[in-house]
Amino acid sequence: MNTQVKEIKERLQYFTGTEMFYQIPLIRTRFTDGLKYLSEVAECFWLITDASVIAKV
């Protein structure tokens, strides 16, 4: 496992609860600080969007 993946996994452990909810306006999906952090550092915002669309079907 490369260093970047280890660092991301390590930092994700510190996200418990949330201070703020974020929302995708078009599909009205809300998500937490931890998921926002993951989507930014791993560049996988598509994962939130895709999972939200599938869950709402």
Phi and psi in radians as a Rosetta constraint file:
Dihedral C 1 N 2 CA 2 C 2 CIRCULARHARMONIC -1.373 0.35
Dihedral N 2 CA 2 C 2 N 3 CIRCULARHARMONIC 2.964 0.35
Dihedral C 2 N 3 CA 3 C 3 CIRCULARHARMONIC -1.097 0.35
Dihedral N 3 CA 3 C 3 N 4 CIRCULARHARMONIC -0.695 0.35
Dihedral C 3 N 4 CA 4 C 4 CIRCULARHARMONIC -1.122 0.35
Dihedral N 4 CA 4 C 4 N 5 CIRCULARHARMONIC -0.722 0.35
Dihedral C 4 N 5 CA 5 C 5 CIRCULARHARMONIC -1.133 0.35
Dihedral N 5 CA 5 C 5 N 6 CIRCULARHARMONIC -0.752 0.35
Dihedral C 5 N 6 CA 6 C 6 CIRCULARHARMONIC -1.065 0.35
Dihedral N 6 CA 6 C 6 N 7 CIRCULARHARMONIC -0.738 0.35
Dihedral C 6 N 7 CA 7 C 7 CIRCULARHARMONIC -1.114 0.35
Dihedral N 7 CA 7 C 7 N 8 CIRCULARHARMONIC -0.762 0.35
Dihedral C 7 N 8 CA 8 C 8 CIRCULARHARMONIC -1.090 0.35
Dihedral N 8 CA 8 C 8 N 9 CIRCULARHARMONIC -0.821 0.35
Dihedral C 8 N 9 CA 9 C 9 CIRCULARHARMONIC -1.074 0.35
Dihedral N 9 CA 9 C 9 N 10 CIRCULARHARMONIC -0.683 0.35
Dihedral C 9 N 10 CA 10 C 10 CIRCULARHARMONIC -1.135 0.35
Dihedral N 10 CA 10 C 10 N 11 CIRCULARHARMONIC -0.784 0.35
Dihedral C 10 N 11 CA 11 C 11 CIRCULARHARMONIC -1.222 0.35
Dihedral N 11 CA 11 C 11 N 12 CIRCULARHARMONIC -0.540 0.35
Dihedral C 11 N 12 CA 12 C 12 CIRCULARHARMONIC -1.126 0.35
Dihedral N 12 CA 12 C 12 N 13 CIRCULARHARMONIC -0.420 0.35
Dihedral C 12 N 13 CA 13 C 13 CIRCULARHARMONIC -1.142 0.35
Dihedral N 13 CA 13 C 13 N 14 CIRCULARHARMONIC -0.382 0.35
Dihedral C 13 N 14 CA 14 C 14 CIRCULARHARMONIC -1.508 0.35
Dihedral N 14 CA 14 C 14 N 15 CIRCULARHARMONIC -0.093 0.35
Dihedral C 14 N 15 CA 15 C 15 CIRCULARHARMONIC -1.555 0.35
Dihedral N 15 CA 15 C 15 N 16 CIRCULARHARMONIC 1.776 0.35
Dihedral C 15 N 16 CA 16 C 16 CIRCULARHARMONIC -2.207 0.35
Dihedral N 16 CA 16 C 16 N 17 CIRCULARHARMONIC 2.159 0.35
Dihedral C 16 N 17 CA 17 C 17 CIRCULARHARMONIC 1.280 0.35
Dihedral N 17 CA 17 C 17 N 18 CIRCULARHARMONIC -2.835 0.35
Dihedral C 17 N 18 CA 18 C 18 CIRCULARHARMONIC -2.701 0.35
Dihedral N 18 CA 18 C 18 N 19 CIRCULARHARMONIC 2.657 0.35
Dihedral C 18 N 19 CA 19 C 19 CIRCULARHARMONIC -1.699 0.35
Dihedral N 19 CA 19 C 19 N 20 CIRCULARHARMONIC -0.388 0.35
Dihedral C 19 N 20 CA 20 C 20 CIRCULARHARMONIC -2.679 0.35
Dihedral N 20 CA 20 C 20 N 21 CIRCULARHARMONIC 2.471 0.35
Dihedral C 20 N 21 CA 21 C 21 CIRCULARHARMONIC -1.706 0.35
Dihedral N 21 CA 21 C 21 N 22 CIRCULARHARMONIC 2.505 0.35
Dihedral C 21 N 22 CA 22 C 22 CIRCULARHARMONIC -1.977 0.35
Dihedral N 22 CA 22 C 22 N 23 CIRCULARHARMONIC 2.721 0.35
Dihedral C 22 N 23 CA 23 C 23 CIRCULARHARMONIC -2.408 0.35
Dihedral N 23 CA 23 C 23 N 24 CIRCULARHARMONIC 2.467 0.35
Dihedral C 23 N 24 CA 24 C 24 CIRCULARHARMONIC -1.590 0.35
Dihedral N 24 CA 24 C 24 N 25 CIRCULARHARMONIC 1.929 0.35
Dihedral C 24 N 25 CA 25 C 25 CIRCULARHARMONIC -1.023 0.35
Dihedral N 25 CA 25 C 25 N 26 CIRCULARHARMONIC -0.750 0.35
Dihedral C 25 N 26 CA 26 C 26 CIRCULARHARMONIC -1.116 0.35
Dihedral N 26 CA 26 C 26 N 27 CIRCULARHARMONIC -0.741 0.35
Dihedral C 26 N 27 CA 27 C 27 CIRCULARHARMONIC -1.891 0.35
Dihedral N 27 CA 27 C 27 N 28 CIRCULARHARMONIC 0.053 0.35
Dihedral C 27 N 28 CA 28 C 28 CIRCULARHARMONIC 0.985 0.35
Dihedral N 28 CA 28 C 28 N 29 CIRCULARHARMONIC 0.668 0.35
Dihedral C 28 N 29 CA 29 C 29 CIRCULARHARMONIC -1.569 0.35
Dihedral N 29 CA 29 C 29 N 30 CIRCULARHARMONIC 2.285 0.35
Dihedral C 29 N 30 CA 30 C 30 CIRCULARHARMONIC -1.832 0.35
Dihedral N 30 CA 30 C 30 N 31 CIRCULARHARMONIC 2.515 0.35
Dihedral C 30 N 31 CA 31 C 31 CIRCULARHARMONIC -2.537 0.35
Dihedral N 31 CA 31 C 31 N 32 CIRCULARHARMONIC 2.890 0.35
Dihedral C 31 N 32 CA 32 C 32 CIRCULARHARMONIC -1.663 0.35
Dihedral N 32 CA 32 C 32 N 33 CIRCULARHARMONIC 3.084 0.35
Dihedral C 32 N 33 CA 33 C 33 CIRCULARHARMONIC -1.011 0.35
Dihedral N 33 CA 33 C 33 N 34 CIRCULARHARMONIC -0.741 0.35
Dihedral C 33 N 34 CA 34 C 34 CIRCULARHARMONIC -1.094 0.35
Dihedral N 34 CA 34 C 34 N 35 CIRCULARHARMONIC -0.742 0.35
Dihedral C 34 N 35 CA 35 C 35 CIRCULARHARMONIC -1.221 0.35
Dihedral N 35 CA 35 C 35 N 36 CIRCULARHARMONIC -0.611 0.35
Dihedral C 35 N 36 CA 36 C 36 CIRCULARHARMONIC -1.130 0.35
Dihedral N 36 CA 36 C 36 N 37 CIRCULARHARMONIC -0.764 0.35
Dihedral C 36 N 37 CA 37 C 37 CIRCULARHARMONIC -1.032 0.35
Dihedral N 37 CA 37 C 37 N 38 CIRCULARHARMONIC -0.850 0.35
Dihedral C 37 N 38 CA 38 C 38 CIRCULARHARMONIC -1.051 0.35
Dihedral N 38 CA 38 C 38 N 39 CIRCULARHARMONIC -0.766 0.35
Dihedral C 38 N 39 CA 39 C 39 CIRCULARHARMONIC -1.145 0.35
Dihedral N 39 CA 39 C 39 N 40 CIRCULARHARMONIC -0.542 0.35
Dihedral C 39 N 40 CA 40 C 40 CIRCULARHARMONIC -1.356 0.35
Dihedral N 40 CA 40 C 40 N 41 CIRCULARHARMONIC -0.833 0.35
Dihedral C 40 N 41 CA 41 C 41 CIRCULARHARMONIC -1.332 0.35
Dihedral N 41 CA 41 C 41 N 42 CIRCULARHARMONIC -0.562 0.35
Dihedral C 41 N 42 CA 42 C 42 CIRCULARHARMONIC -1.658 0.35
Dihedral N 42 CA 42 C 42 N 43 CIRCULARHARMONIC -0.011 0.35
Dihedral C 42 N 43 CA 43 C 43 CIRCULARHARMONIC 0.890 0.35
Dihedral N 43 CA 43 C 43 N 44 CIRCULARHARMONIC 0.901 0.35
Dihedral C 43 N 44 CA 44 C 44 CIRCULARHARMONIC -2.248 0.35
Dihedral N 44 CA 44 C 44 N 45 CIRCULARHARMONIC 0.757 0.35
Dihedral C 44 N 45 CA 45 C 45 CIRCULARHARMONIC -1.062 0.35
Dihedral N 45 CA 45 C 45 N 46 CIRCULARHARMONIC -0.493 0.35
Dihedral C 45 N 46 CA 46 C 46 CIRCULARHARMONIC -1.002 0.35
Dihedral N 46 CA 46 C 46 N 47 CIRCULARHARMONIC -0.548 0.35
Dihedral C 46 N 47 CA 47 C 47 CIRCULARHARMONIC -1.124 0.35
Dihedral N 47 CA 47 C 47 N 48 CIRCULARHARMONIC -0.717 0.35
Dihedral C 47 N 48 CA 48 C 48 CIRCULARHARMONIC -1.118 0.35
Dihedral N 48 CA 48 C 48 N 49 CIRCULARHARMONIC -0.807 0.35
Dihedral C 48 N 49 CA 49 C 49 CIRCULARHARMONIC -1.108 0.35
Dihedral N 49 CA 49 C 49 N 50 CIRCULARHARMONIC -0.852 0.35
Dihedral C 49 N 50 CA 50 C 50 CIRCULARHARMONIC -1.090 0.35
Dihedral N 50 CA 50 C 50 N 51 CIRCULARHARMONIC -0.813 0.35
Dihedral C 50 N 51 CA 51 C 51 CIRCULARHARMONIC -1.092 0.35
Dihedral N 51 CA 51 C 51 N 52 CIRCULARHARMONIC -0.647 0.35
Dihedral C 51 N 52 CA 52 C 52 CIRCULARHARMONIC -1.145 0.35
Dihedral N 52 CA 52 C 52 N 53 CIRCULARHARMONIC -0.765 0.35
Dihedral C 52 N 53 CA 53 C 53 CIRCULARHARMONIC -1.115 0.35
Dihedral N 53 CA 53 C 53 N 54 CIRCULARHARMONIC -0.779 0.35
Dihedral C 53 N 54 CA 54 C 54 CIRCULARHARMONIC -1.126 0.35
Dihedral N 54 CA 54 C 54 N 55 CIRCULARHARMONIC -0.709 0.35
Dihedral C 54 N 55 CA 55 C 55 CIRCULARHARMONIC -1.190 0.35
Dihedral N 55 CA 55 C 55 N 56 CIRCULARHARMONIC -0.497 0.35
Dihedral C 55 N 56 CA 56 C 56 CIRCULARHARMONIC -1.482 0.35
Dihedral N 56 CA 56 C 56 N 57 CIRCULARHARMONIC -0.150 0.35
